[in-house]
Amino acid sequence: MPPSVSLLLLDPRLNRLRYAAAITLFLLIVIAGSIPGARADVGEYASGVVLHSLAYATLAVLWFTASRGNGASRTLAAVLAIAVMGAIDESVQSFFPYRGADVRDWMVDCGAALVACAILWVLLPKAALQRS
């Protein structure tokens, strides 16, 4: 693995930064989703499934790489965090008349997180996962 990728994904000194990036990105997702008409405008370029998959897979990668432990514990932490974030996002949407909460969106969020973490678990060297 190139040193720059290893630094960004596995350097334990950047764990707090990756957590902060995940939380910031999540807040931006919730805020952007609350803007009237924003979802419809973005929907012209990508479907809801694509948007949810990309957004929550990215959050899962950040959470997985910020977590400590082996692949299983990192996957569990990331998928649980994404499940909570997705539930919060859908709950917030239920308060707006122009949006709606959808359990299927939450399931897409969780599925994207699970797939992203599984890929990382397989691709990242086990020794590197134990070290960070």
SULFEN-V515864 format. One line per field, one symbol per residue. ss: DSSP state (~ for helix, > for strand, _ for the rest). phi: phi as a letter, one per 30 degrees, with the letter a starting at -180 (. if undefined). A space follows every 10 residues. Layout:
ss: ???
phi: ???
//
This chain:
ss: __~~~~~~~~ _~~~~~~~~~ ~~~~~~~~~~ ~~~____~~~ ~~~____~~~ ~~~~~~~~~~ ~~~~~~____ ~~~~~~~~~~ ~~~~~~~~~~ ~~~_______ __~~~~~~~~ ~~~~~~~~~~ ~~~__~~~~~ ~_
phi: .eedddddcb dddceddddd dddddddddd dddcdeiddd ddddcadddd dddddddddd dddedddcjd dddddddddd dddddddded dddddcdcba dbdddddded dddddddddd eddddddddd dc
//
